[in-house]
Amino acid sequence: MMTTLGYVLAIGLVLVGMAGAVLPAVPGLPLVFAGLLLAAWLDQFAHVGLWPLVGIAALALGGMVIDMAASWLGAKWSGASKAGLWGAVIGSICGLPLGLVGLVLGPFVGAVVGELLANQGVWRAGKIGLATLLGLAIGTAGKLGAVLAMLAVFALAWWY
């Protein structure tokens, strides 16, 4: 019974983590790793041992680095000011209650408002907002790729 509950918890962690690969407020990759580690532990590491878990941890870390770097560099590359960068962060947080639309538009609107408050022109503020949005999309794609790779490594280790 406890093992079954453990696997249910492991699957739950993985599913919430997969959602977190898209939702910026949820630490998706660490949750996926925790779920996979729990599943391996419940199996007493009979199927998934140390090296696959090290690989899965490296994929999680790599995905987090890609996400942070892409979002930040997207705005920085376009010449965003500190106000624009902070606006993107605040916009991301404020957009959370609005669901998917807020997750997409929040960073964009926040970066634009930040740049406008920093006395940038509308054209420049819009350009920086779009670059921030592009960085967010690249970061999300990186996290989703990392999640799929983590699941693939786990599945290959489990069945082979």
N, C-alpha and C positions, 0 to 999 in steps of 0.2 A: 504494500500500500504506500509506504513512504517513498519507495523508488518511483512509483507511478506519479506521485505528487511532485517529486523532484524533476522528472522529465516534463511534466506539465509546466512547471516553473521555468525550466530551461527553454522550452518552446515559446513560452510567454515572453521571456527576456529577448529572445531572437526576434520575435514579431514586433515587439515595441521598439527594439533597436532598428529594425528595418524601416519602421515609420520615422524613427529619429534620423535616418539618413536623409530625409526630406525636410523634417521639421527642425529648425535651427535651435530650439530650446531644449530638445531631447538629445542626450549624449548617445547617439545611435550606435556608433562603432564600438564603444566600450560595452554597451549592453549586449550587442551581438556576441562579442568575445566572451562576456560573462556567461551567457547562455550556452555557448559551445563548450566552454571550460567546465561548466556544471554537468553537461551531458557526458563529457569524457570522464569526469570524476565519478559520476554515478555508475559508469561502466568499468570503474577501477582502471581506467586508461588502457583497457585491453585492446580496443580498436584504434583509438586516437592517442598517441603517445606524445612524448616531449617535443620532437622535431616538428610534427604538424602543428602543434600548439604554438611553438615559437614562430613558425611561418604565419599562422593566423594572427598572432599578436603584432608581427611586423606589418602585415597588411592593414590592420586596424590603425596602427600608428601612422603608416604612410598615407592612408585615407584622410586622417585628421590633419596631417601636415598639408596635403593638397587642398583641403577645404579652407583652412585658414589662409594659406598663401594665395589661393586664387581669389578669394573675396577681397583680401587686402590689396593685392597687386592690381586687381581690376580697377579699383578706385585710384590707387597710387599712380598707376601707369598713365592714367588720363590727366594727372596733375591735380588731384583732389586736395583741397586744403584740410587742415585738421577738423574744421567745422563740418566739412563734407563727410569725412570719415566717421566722425561721431554721429552725424545725422543719419548715416546708413545704419549704424549700430542701433540707435534709438528707434529708427523706422522699422527695423527688423523686430524689435521687442513690441512696439506698438501695433504692428501688423499681425501678431500672433492670434489675437481674439477674432480676427476677420477670416481666419481659415486660409485656404490656398491663395486667394486673391491678396490677402494681407501679407502673406509670406513672399509673394512675388513683387507686389507694389510697395510694400513697406520700406525696404532698403532703397529702392529707386526714389520714392518721394522724400525719404529722410535725407538722402544725399543731395537732392536738388534743393530742398529747403535749407540745408546746412550751407551749401554754396551760395545761395541767395543771401543768407544772413552774413556771409563773409564778403558781401558786396561783389560777387561775380555776376556776370551778365546771364541772362536767361539761356542763351545759346550754350554757353560754357557749362552752366549748371546742368542743363539737359544732357549734354555730352558726358559729363561725369556720372550722372544718374544712370545712363545706359551702360557705361563701362562697369559700374558697380553691379548692375543687374547681370551683365555678362559674366563677371567674376563669380557671382552667386551661382549661376547656372553651371559653370565649369566646376566649382567646388562641390555642388550637389551631385553632378555626374561622377566626380572622383569618389565621393562617399558611396554612391550606389555600386560603382565598379568594385570598390573594396569589399562591400558586403557580399556581392556575388562571388568574388574570388575567395573570401573567407569560407563561405558555404561550400564552394567547390572543393577546397582543400580538405575541409572536414568530411565531406561525403566520400571523397576519394580515399582518405585515410580509414574511414569507417568500413567501407566495403572492399578495400583491397589490401 
